[in-house]
Amino acid sequence: MGRFGGGRVSERELDFNTSRQNRLFAVQKQIARACRDSGRPVDDVELICVSKTFDANEIRPLLSCGHRLFGENRVQEAQEKWPSLREEFSDIKLHLIGPLQSNKAAEAVAVFDVIETLDRPKIAEAIAREMRAQNRSVQLFIQVNTGAEPQKAGVAPEELSEFLRYCRGPLGLSIQGLMCIPPVDEQASPHFALLRRLAMENGVSCLSMGMSGDFELAIQLGATHVRVGSAIFGRRNGKEAMPTEI
């Protein structure tokens, strides 16, 4: 079978699946504890399991134990593996957490329920057109480049208000949240605090921030969505998770 197909599951795969389920439960407990420690309701934070590069057989055990919220980086990969999973589990909610090109807007609107990486007018215009054409509503987050990293996508913090006005005004888009990925060589807390301040200033309610190594800190600073991959699935080369990975 292909990378994203079905097929028989070996004993080794069963062991991995059990381990991933246990890791999921452990992360869920950490999230609940971080919420309680921050004086927030336990259900105030949603866990996005980042399933990029993992195939349907590796994802299905998490679906079987009740988890429904997942994140993917690439439109094409999501197209290959999620339609069949949705046939089995109709209430899946899928987030795009990787960069989006305008020529993939139609596919992204069709397959994803939430697009977290809106970051420039051309993408916003393409998404608005496709939502109208497909008569489909997709939740939208704006990615903010809090570290002003030239190699990284995202709106500059000082340009966020203007971009929001354009999305909400001429394009008629409803923006539900902000997202950021702090620089790997800097403390994450100032970036999380900045994103929270920008959300408050611009009337945005959701904050997608925090990954495997820092999601508890992100919750303390107001995250409503945390994106956790390696702490649940393990490293993508088969080794144990490292704290700097998603």
N, C-alpha and C positions, 0 to 999 in steps of 0.2 A: 504494500500500500504506500501511497505518497506521504510526504511529511505531515500533511494535515488530515490524513484519512484515518480510518478505523483499523481493525485488525485485532489479532489475539494479543492479550496482555500477559507478559511474562511474570514470573515470581519476583524478579528484580524490580519490574515496573510497579507491581503491587506494593512492594516495600516502599518505593519512592512515593507512591500515591498516599499511603498511610502517613508517611513522614510529612508530606505537604499538608494533609488535613490537620495533623497535629500542630504544624507551624501556623496554619491559619487560625486555629483556636487560640494559640499562644499570643498572636498579634492582636486578635480581638480582645483578649483579656488585658493586654497592655493598653489598648485604646480606652477600654472601659475604666481602667485605673487612672490613666492620665486625665480623663474627663472628670472623674470624681475628685482628683487632687486639684483640679482647676475650678471646681465648683460649677461644672457644667453637666447637663443631663447626659447620660450614657449614650443616648441615641442622637446626640448633637453632631456627631462626626461619622462620616461615611468612609468605609474602607474600599479603595479601588485596588483590586489585585491586578498587578501589571503582568500580563501574560504574554508579552512579546517574545517571539521565537519558540514558544512552547506550543505543541500541537494539541488537537482536540482531546486525544486520550489523556494528556497530561493535565488538561483543564477540567475534564468531566468529573473527577473525584471531588473537586471543590464545589462544583454545581450540585453534585449528589448530596452533599452535606448542607446545602441550603444557601450558599453564597451566590449572589447574582450580579454583582457590580465588578466590571473588569475594564482594564485599560490597554490599548494597543498603540504602537508608535507608527505603524505603516498601514495605509489604506488597503493596499493590495493583499497584505497578509491577513487582515481582518476579513476581506472578501472571501478568502480561500477557506477559512476555518469556522467562521461564526454562523453562517446560514444554517448549516446542519445542526449546530448546537442549539440554535433558536427553535428548530423543529422539535427538539426534545424538551427544552426549557424556554417557554414562551415569554417569561417575565425578565429575561436578561436585560441589563442596562449597560451599554458599551460606550466608553469614553475614548475619544481620540486625544492622546497626550503627546503625540509627536508632530513635527512640522507639517504643514499642509501647503501644497502648491495649488494655484488656482485651477489648473487643468484637471485636478482630482476632486474639485468641489462637488460635482454631481455624485460621484461614488461615495464621498464622505457623508453627504447629506442622506444618502440612501441607506448606508450601513450603520452609522453611528447615531446614538441618542444624544450625546453631548460632545461638542467640539471645544477643547480647552485651549487651543493654540491660535486663536484669532489674533492677528498681530499687525495687519496693515490694510489699507483701504481696498486694495485689489482683491484680497481674500474675502473681506467683508462683503464687497459687491457681488462676488461670485456666489457666496453662500446665500445671500438675500435672493438672487435670481433663482437659484436651485430650490430653495424652500418654497418659493411661489410656484415654480414649474412642477414640482413634485407634490405640492399641497401637503407638505410635511413640516412639522415644527421641530426644530432641534435646539436644545439648550446650548448657550454660548458663554464661554469664558474668554477673557482677554489675557494673553500671556504678557507679563511685564518683565522686561530685562532689568531687574533690580541692580545687577552688578555692572551695568553698562559694558558688557562683554561684546566686542565687535563680531566674534564668531558665533554668537548665540542669538536665536530669534527672540522677538519680544518688543513691545512698545517701550520707549524710554519713559521713565516715571513722569518727567515733565511734559510729555506729550499725551499722556493718558486721557486727561479731561477733554481735550480737543477731539481725540479719536472716539471717545465715548459719545460725544455730542453728534458726531457724524453718523455713527452706527445707530443711535437712537432716533435721530432726526430724519435726514433724507432717506436713509435705508430702512427705517422702521424696525430695526432689530432690537429685541429684548436681550439685554446682557445680564446674565445671572451671577457671574463671578469673575474673579481674577485668579491667575495662576502664576507661579514663579518657580525657577530652578536656581537657587543661589550658587555662586561660584564655588567650585570644589575646594579651593584653597583658602576660603574665608569662613569665619563663623556665620552660621546660618541665621542666628537670632536677629541681627539688624535687618536682614532682608525680609524675614517674616514680619517683623514689626512695621517695616515700611509698607509692605503689601496690605497689612491690616489698616494702616492709616489711610492709604489711598482708597481702599474700599469704603471706609467710613466717609471720607470727603466726597466721594462720587456716588453714594447711594447704592452700593453693590453689596449683596448679602452673603455670597459664598466665597470661600477662600480655599483654593487647591494648593496646598504647600505641605512639604514634609515627605520624606522617602524612608527607606528601610533604616537608615542610620540616625534619623532625627525626627521621626514623626511624633514622638511624645513631646518634644520641644515645640513643634509646630502646633500641637493641640493646645499647649499652654498659652500660645500667642494668637490663638483664634482660628486655627484651621477648621474648616467644615468638611473637607475632603483630604485624605492622605493617600499617597500613591506608593504602594508597597509591592515590590516584586521579589527581590532576591531573598528577603527574610522569610518568604513563603515557599517559593519555587526552588531556591538554591541558586548558586551562580550558574550562568549560562554555559560555562565550560565544564560543568559537573562538579566543581568544588563548592565548599561551603560559602555562605553569603558573607560579603564584606560590607562594613558599615557605610562605605561611600557609594554603594550601588543603590539603584532604585528599589 
